[in-house]
Every structure is written in C-alpha cells, then in structure tokens.
Amino acid sequence: MPLTVRDLRFRYASSGGFVLDGLDLDLAEGECAAVTGPNGSGKSTLAAVLAGIIPAFVKGELSGAIEWPGAGGRPAVILQNPEAQILCDGVEEEISFFASYSNGREARGSAAEIAEAAGLGALRARKVHQLSYGEKQRLVAACALWGDGERVILLDEPSAHLDDDGAERIARLLSRRKAEGSSILLIGHDCGRFGGLIDSRYALEGGRLVEARGRAAGPAPRPGPRPGAARFGPVLCAVHDAAFVNEGGEEAFAGFSCEIRRGAIYGLTGPNGSGKSSLARALCGAAPLSRGVITWGGRPAGAATLRERVAMVGQNPFHQLLYKSVGANVESARSPAGRKPAAPPGAAALALSIEPLLGRDVETLSFGEAQRVAFLCALLRAPELLIVDELFAALDAGGIEALCAALSAVRDAGSSALLISHLEAEIAGISEEVITMNAGPHAQGG
C-alpha cells in the first residue's frame, strides 16, 4: 500500500477533545480516494498531519502509525491556502524552483510548460502578490503535480478557488499522475469537480473515516424568496467607468460600471483574474481605483466613507482574524455606536455555530470555521454593504445555509450584500441580480 494509516489520534493543545480519534486509512496504488465532511470535522487536520505540518508547526497530542512507500516518503501536497506554499517573490522564480528541484526529484518539463499547464503562461513576469487567489491556487497545483517521484498526492480543497478552466487543467494533471500509478487523496467538503477520478469515498465522522459511497453534495441553499426589482430601494453605491491597474502596470479591469441598491443581494462572477477581488477591495476602501469614481448616495465616496459603511470577508479569512482567540476577535467586532446589526449577536453566533469556537485559538480553526468567524465579525459591524469574497470556497452545506439566513436578515434590515464567486450557477441561486466581470485587458461588467 502506498499509504497506510492506523489508529491515528490528534487533539490540539488549546482544545480538549480529539479531532482525529482512531482513524484508519488504506490507499492503494493508482487509487483516488475522497474524504468529505462538514466544517470542523477534522479534514484539514488530517491533511496537516499527513503533510507533516502537525506536529512540526502546530502543538498537540499525536499518536498512531503512518506508513509511506519507500523510506521516509512524503506526499506531493496542495494545501487549502495556496499562500502558505509559495516560496518566491515572482511567478517565474517560483515555477523555476519547482522545475529544477523539489523534494529531490526532477520536474518533467520547463518553467514555460508548467506555466502553460496551469493557464499562467501570460503571467510569468508577474509578482506572486499580483495574482488572484485562484491564480495562486493554479500555480501551486501545477508545480506540485508536474514533478516526478511522489507516489502519493494529497490535496486539501483543491478546486475551492478555481474557475472551470482551472479545475479542468488540474483534473488533467491528476488524471495523468493517476494513470502512472500515483495514489491521490482528495480532502474537502465537496470534491464533485473531480468526480470522474474518484474510486472510493469516505466521510470523516467522529474522528474516523466511514465509507460514503454514493453520497453527493446537494445544491446550494437559497436565502429565501427572491424579491422582485420593485422591492429594491434607492441606489446605495455605484461604480462609474472604473479601471484597476496592478503594480506591474497591467489592467485587471477597465470601463466597469455597476449599481448596488439598498435591500438587495447581488452576485459578482467572472473567471480567475478578471478583477473581482480588486473591485471588492476598492468598494471597501482598501485599495483605490486607478480610474473612475465610486459614489455613495449619489456623492463621490472616499476611502474613509467606504471603510465606515462597508464590511468585507476576504478569500483568506485568517488575514482578518487579528487576535489569538476567536472570542477576542468577535468581541472586537462590535458595531459602532448607533448602528444595530441585522441579526442579534447571540442569535447570529448560534446560527453560524460559532459559540463552541469562542474559547479556541484561531490557529486551531479549519478554513471553513475561520470563514464563519470572519463573517460573524463583519456582520457585527452592522455594515450598509456586506461583501463576501468566494463564499463557497470553504463552507459546507450547513454553513452556506446559515450564511444565507444571515444574508436574508441583512437584506430585510435595508442593507445590501455583494457575494463574489467564480461558480456562476451557485451564485445565481442565492442572488437577486448577478454582475459579471469578463476577463481581459478591457474587462467590463455585464
């Protein structure tokens, strides 16, 4: 067996119970297995243990046996947070490093071939920080999968931030490696985009794996009846003929205009790199537009106005959780005087399943749990506009349902929401109007 796990147990130093509790796993040569489960079930903890991150960098109690093929082997790893794996400043530099050497094995092609496989051929001259989150995930995945030697490949939420083109490219690389005998372990709350590769399915329940053949994720829940346009209030904010130019002088988008009305839920879609997150940062006052105007209530709005009235949950929720404990982050997010959150803090925490997390350290949270906490913190600020970037990336069905209920409360209170995702069908299902950003040097809204 390329991978054998026996009686694996782990609990974090800052929490009481075992997250993994007697877990067993056998992964055969050329087999692709999927491990699913709700937020907090231990999926990312399992990935961190198998990748060697636990116990090297995270404190806790670990026991059990893990046997790899060969002597002291480790898998090729693609983590849920691609920023944690990128080592170099530039895209070309990062690819070249992996093309020449990684874990003692040679890559199969040049840096140009790796970039093309990821769909990043035109971006090789960029700095890594200029990439979108989805482009970073493409970069990490292509580097990890292009090499030769590792017999086990471990992926944690591998398509969470990828558009359809990116997911198809990674699926092709995985299919090639599987055909050559590599074993693949997919970990995530929804592995459906790689369904054609999967041979066996497991659910992580009570710290152990149980067979879950035939289980599939259902459609994304909706936030309730979608009101007609006549119910929308006046224009809250608007973007007029906007453009955003990155530090390398390239336009992420140009000629973009849109309106956001009070009491409405909007979706914002588009492929990786089309400028969705750049627009979101401009709307919350974090980054200025290169050209164009943002108005609030019909008047030009500066960064200070936007920061006061807009709250955003970014793609990496850990960037927004600045205090060590969950409770301290929630307490710091209380709304300014005179502004009442759309949902009572206690009720919102209960609906989002935050109460059991209040005593935990942020570093022990899964990505989905961190997203729930960041969303609650944003909600407690009582914003007039709430932006959630890639809301489907880490949340399970229960998390999406709770988020949708909170969004309904935001809408009913007269505030608005802008939900960003590359998953067009899913975002359309919970939005009353969808704005599309088209990729390219002159991307516009449609």
C-alpha positions in Angstrom: 0.0 0.0 0.0 1.4 3.5 -0.9 -0.3 4.8 2.3 -1.4 3.1 5.4 -2.8 4.9 8.4 -3.6 3.1 11.7 -5.3 4.3 14.9 -4.4 8.0 14.1 -5.4 10.3 17.0 -4.8 14.0 17.5 -6.0 16.8 19.6 -4.9 20.4 19.7 -3.0 21.7 22.8 -5.6 24.5 23.2 -8.7 22.3 23.0 -10.0 19.3 24.9 -11.4 16.7 22.6 -9.7 14.5 19.9 -10.3 15.8 16.4 -8.9 12.6 14.9 -9.8 9.6 17.1 -8.7 6.1 15.9 -8.7 6.9 12.2 -7.6 4.2 9.8 -7.0 4.5 6.0 -5.6 2.3 3.2 -4.8 3.9 -0.1 -3.8 1.6 -2.9 -1.5 2.2 -5.9 -3.4 4.2 -8.5 -6.4 4.8 -6.3 -8.1 8.1 -5.9 -10.0 8.5 -2.6 -12.1 11.4 -1.5 -12.6 12.4 2.2 -15.6 14.7 2.8 -17.2 16.0 6.0 -18.7 19.2 7.5 -16.6 22.2 8.7 -14.8 21.3 11.9 -14.9 17.5 11.3 -11.1 17.3 11.0 -10.5 17.3 7.3 -7.8 19.9 7.3 -6.3 18.5 10.5 -5.9 15.2 8.7 -4.3 16.9 5.8 -1.9 18.8 8.1 -0.9 15.5 9.8 -0.3 13.7 6.6 1.7 16.7 5.2 3.9 16.8 8.3 2.7 20.2 9.4 1.4 18.6 12.5 3.2 18.2 14.9 6.1 20.1 13.4 4.4 23.5 13.5 1.2 23.0 15.5 1.2 21.9 19.1 -0.9 19.0 20.2 -1.1 15.3 21.1 -0.5 12.9 18.2 -0.3 9.1 18.2 -0.8 6.3 15.7 1.1 5.0 12.7 1.5 6.3 9.2 3.4 4.2 6.6 4.5 5.7 3.3 6.0 3.9 0.3 9.8 3.7 0.4 11.9 5.1 3.2 10.6 8.2 4.9 8.4 9.3 2.0 6.0 12.2 2.0 3.3 13.2 -0.5 3.1 15.9 -3.0 0.9 18.4 -1.2 -1.6 21.1 -2.3 -2.9 22.9 0.8 -6.2 24.8 1.1 -4.3 28.0 1.5 -2.0 28.4 -1.5 -0.3 31.4 0.0 1.2 29.1 2.6 3.1 27.2 -0.1 4.5 29.9 -2.3 8.2 30.5 -1.5 9.4 33.0 -4.1 8.6 36.6 -5.0 7.9 36.2 -8.7 5.8 33.7 -10.7 8.8 32.8 -13.0 11.1 32.3 -10.0 8.5 30.1 -8.2 8.0 27.9 -11.2 11.7 27.7 -12.0 12.4 26.5 -8.5 10.0 23.6 -8.7 11.0 22.9 -12.3 14.6 22.3 -11.2 14.3 20.8 -7.7 11.6 19.8 -5.2 12.0 17.0 -2.6 14.9 15.6 -4.5 13.0 14.9 -7.7 13.2 16.4 -11.2 10.3 18.0 -12.9 9.2 16.7 -16.3 9.3 20.0 -18.2 10.4 23.6 -18.4 9.1 26.5 -16.5 7.2 27.6 -19.6 5.5 24.2 -19.8 4.5 24.2 -16.2 3.0 27.8 -16.6 1.1 26.7 -19.6 -0.3 23.7 -17.9 -1.7 26.0 -15.2 -3.0 28.5 -17.6 -0.5 31.1 -16.3 1.6 31.4 -19.5 0.8 35.1 -19.9 1.5 35.8 -16.2 5.1 34.5 -15.8 6.5 38.0 -15.5 4.2 39.0 -12.6 5.0 39.2 -8.9 3.1 36.5 -7.0 1.2 39.1 -4.9 -0.3 40.4 -8.1 -2.1 37.1 -8.8 -5.6 36.5 -7.8 -6.3 33.8 -5.2 -7.4 31.4 -7.9 -4.3 32.0 -10.0 -2.2 31.3 -6.9 -4.0 28.0 -6.5 -3.3 27.2 -10.1 0.4 27.9 -9.6 0.8 25.8 -6.5 -1.2 22.9 -8.0 0.7 22.9 -11.3 4.1 22.9 -9.5 3.1 20.1 -7.2 1.7 17.9 -9.9 4.2 18.4 -12.6 7.1 16.7 -10.9 8.0 13.0 -10.9 8.6 10.8 -7.9 6.0 11.1 -5.3 3.7 8.1 -5.2 1.1 9.8 -3.1 -0.6 13.2 -3.9 -2.6 15.0 -1.1 -5.0 17.8 -2.0 -7.0 19.9 0.6 -9.9 21.7 -1.1 -8.0 21.6 -4.4 -10.6 23.5 -6.5 -12.1 25.8 -4.0 -10.9 29.0 -5.7 -10.6 27.7 -9.3 -12.9 28.6 -12.2 -13.9 25.9 -14.6 -10.8 26.2 -16.8 -8.5 26.0 -13.8 -10.4 22.9 -12.4 -10.2 21.2 -15.8 -6.5 21.8 -16.1 -5.8 20.4 -12.6 -8.1 17.4 -13.3 -6.0 16.6 -16.4 -2.7 16.7 -14.4 -4.3 14.4 -11.7 -5.6 12.0 -14.3 -2.1 11.7 -15.8 -0.5 11.0 -12.5 -3.2 8.5 -11.5 -2.7 6.6 -14.8 1.0 6.4 -14.0 0.3 4.7 -10.6 0.2 7.6 -8.2 -2.3 7.4 -5.4 -4.5 10.5 -4.8 -6.2 11.7 -1.6 -8.8 14.5 -2.2 -9.9 16.2 1.0 -12.8 18.7 1.0 -16.4 19.3 1.7 -17.2 19.0 -2.0 -15.0 17.0 -4.3 -17.6 16.9 -7.1 -15.5 18.7 -9.7 -13.0 15.8 -9.7 -15.8 13.1 -9.5 -14.6 11.2 -12.6 -11.3 10.4 -10.9 -12.7 9.2 -7.6 -12.6 5.4 -6.8 -13.6 5.4 -3.2 -15.4 7.9 -0.9 -15.2 8.4 2.9 -16.9 10.7 5.3 -15.0 11.9 8.4 -17.3 11.4 11.3 -16.4 11.4 15.0 -12.7 11.5 14.2 -12.9 8.4 12.0 -13.4 7.5 8.3 -16.6 5.7 7.3 -17.5 4.6 3.7 -19.7 7.1 2.0 -20.3 5.6 -1.4 -22.9 7.4 -3.4 -23.1 10.5 -1.2 -23.1 13.7 -3.0 -23.4 17.4 -2.1 -26.8 18.9 -2.8 -27.5 22.2 -4.4 -26.6 25.4 -2.6 -29.5 26.5 -0.4 -31.2 29.8 -1.1 -31.7 32.7 1.3 -35.5 32.6 0.8 -37.9 34.1 -1.7 -36.1 36.4 -4.1 -38.0 39.8 -4.2 -38.6 41.5 -7.5 -36.7 44.6 -8.6 -39.6 46.7 -7.5 -38.8 46.0 -3.9 -35.2 47.2 -4.2 -34.5 50.5 -2.5 -32.7 53.5 -3.9 -29.1 53.3 -5.2 -26.8 52.7 -2.3 -23.5 52.9 -4.1 -22.4 52.9 -7.7 -19.2 52.3 -9.7 -18.7 54.6 -12.7 -16.4 53.8 -15.6 -13.8 52.2 -13.3 -10.4 50.7 -14.0 -7.8 49.0 -11.8 -4.2 48.8 -12.8 -1.9 46.5 -10.8 1.6 47.3 -9.7 3.0 45.8 -12.9 1.1 48.3 -15.0 -1.5 45.7 -16.3 -5.2 46.4 -16.2 -7.2 44.0 -14.1 -10.4 45.6 -15.5 -11.4 48.8 -17.3 -14.6 50.5 -18.3 -16.5 48.8 -15.4 -19.8 50.3 -14.1 -22.5 48.9 -11.8 -25.1 49.9 -9.2 -25.9 48.4 -5.9 -29.3 49.2 -4.4 -30.5 49.1 -0.8 -32.1 45.9 0.4 -30.7 43.6 -2.3 -28.3 40.7 -2.6 -26.0 40.9 -5.6 -23.7 38.3 -7.1 -20.4 39.1 -8.8 -18.9 36.4 -11.0 -16.1 36.0 -13.5 -13.1 33.8 -14.2 -9.9 33.8 -12.2 -8.0 37.1 -12.7 -11.0 39.1 -14.1 -10.7 41.6 -11.2 -13.5 40.6 -8.8 -11.4 40.8 -5.7 -9.7 44.0 -6.9 -13.1 45.6 -7.3 -14.2 44.4 -3.8 -11.1 45.9 -2.2 -11.9 49.2 -3.9 -15.5 49.1 -2.7 -14.4 48.6 1.0 -11.8 51.4 0.8 -8.8 49.1 1.0 -7.4 50.0 -2.5 -8.1 53.0 -4.7 -9.3 52.6 -8.3 -6.9 53.6 -10.9 -9.6 55.4 -12.8 -13.3 56.0 -12.3 -15.5 57.0 -9.3 -17.3 55.2 -6.5 -20.4 57.1 -5.3 -22.3 56.6 -2.1 -25.9 58.0 -2.0 -25.1 59.9 -5.3 -22.0 61.6 -4.0 -18.3 60.7 -4.6 -17.1 58.5 -1.7 -13.6 58.5 -0.4 -11.8 55.6 1.4 -12.8 56.8 4.9 -16.5 56.7 3.9 -16.3 53.3 2.4 -14.4 51.8 5.3 -17.1 53.1 7.7 -20.0 51.8 5.7 -18.7 48.6 4.1 -17.5 45.3 5.7 -15.8 42.6 3.7 -14.9 38.9 4.3 -11.9 38.2 2.1 -10.8 35.0 0.5 -8.4 34.1 3.3 -10.4 34.7 6.5 -7.3 34.2 8.6 -6.0 37.6 7.4 -8.9 39.3 9.2 -8.7 37.4 12.5 -6.1 39.6 14.2 -6.4 38.3 17.8 -5.2 35.0 19.1 -8.6 33.7 20.3 -11.9 33.5 18.5 -13.7 35.2 21.4 -11.3 38.2 21.3 -11.9 38.6 17.5 -15.7 38.5 18.0 -15.6 41.0 20.9 -13.5 43.4 18.9 -16.1 43.5 16.1 -19.0 45.0 18.0 -20.8 47.6 15.8 -20.2 51.3 16.2 -22.5 53.3 18.5 -25.9 53.9 17.0 -25.7 51.0 14.5 -27.6 47.8 15.2 -26.6 44.6 13.5 -29.2 43.0 11.3 -29.1 39.9 13.4 -28.6 39.9 17.3 -25.0 38.8 18.1 -26.1 35.8 20.2 -28.5 34.5 17.6 -26.0 35.1 14.8 -23.3 33.2 16.7 -25.7 30.4 17.3 -26.8 30.1 13.7 -23.3 30.1 12.4 -22.2 27.5 15.0 -19.6 30.0 16.5 -20.4 29.5 20.2 -18.4 26.3 20.6 -15.4 28.0 18.9 -15.3 31.1 21.2 -12.7 29.6 23.6 -10.5 28.3 20.9 -7.3 29.8 19.4 -7.6 30.9 15.7 -4.8 28.6 14.6 -6.9 25.6 15.5 -9.7 26.5 13.2 -10.4 24.9 9.9 -10.6 27.2 6.9 -14.4 26.9 6.9 -14.6 27.7 10.6 -12.4 30.7 10.2 -14.7 31.9 7.4 -17.7 31.6 9.7 -16.0 33.6 12.4 -14.9 36.3 9.9 -18.4 36.5 8.5 -19.8 37.0 12.0 -17.3 39.7 12.8 -18.2 41.5 9.6 -21.9 41.1 10.4 -21.5 42.6 13.9 -20.1 45.8 12.4 -23.6 46.4 11.0 -22.4 47.5 7.6 -24.7 49.0 5.0 -22.9 46.9 2.4 -21.5 43.4 3.2 -19.1 41.9 0.8 -18.2 38.1 0.9 -15.4 37.0 -1.4 -15.7 33.4 -2.5 -18.3 32.3 0.0 -18.5 28.8 -1.4 -14.7 28.2 -1.0 -14.7 26.6 2.4 -18.3 26.4 3.8 -20.2 23.1 4.0 -23.9 23.0 3.2 -24.8 23.9 6.8 -22.5 26.9 6.7 -24.0 28.1 3.5 -27.5 27.7 4.8 -26.6 29.7 8.0 -24.9 32.4 5.9 -27.9 32.7 3.6 -30.2 33.1 6.6 -28.0 35.9 7.8 -28.0 37.5 4.4 -31.8 37.5 4.4 -31.6 39.4 7.7 -29.2 41.9 6.2 -31.5 42.4 3.2 -34.6 42.7 5.4 -32.8 45.4 7.5 -32.4 47.5 4.4 -28.7 46.8 3.9 -27.2 45.1 0.8 -24.8 42.3 0.1 -22.3 41.6 -2.7 -21.3 37.9 -3.0 -18.3 37.0 -5.1 -17.7 33.6 -6.7 -16.4 32.1 -9.9 -19.3 29.5 -9.6 -21.9 31.2 -11.7 -24.8 28.8 -11.2 -24.4 28.7 -7.4 -24.1 32.4 -7.0 -27.2 33.0 -9.2 -29.1 30.7 -6.9 -28.8 33.0 -3.9 -28.6 36.4 -5.6 -31.3 38.7 -6.9 -29.1 40.2 -9.5 -25.8 39.0 -10.9 -23.0 41.2 -12.2 -20.4 39.5 -14.5 -16.8 40.6 -14.9 -15.2 39.5 -18.1 -11.5 38.6 -18.2 -9.1 40.5 -20.3 -7.3 43.9 -20.5 -10.6 45.7 -21.1 -12.9 43.6 -18.8 -16.3 45.1 -18.2 -19.4 44.3 -16.2 -22.3 42.8 -17.9 
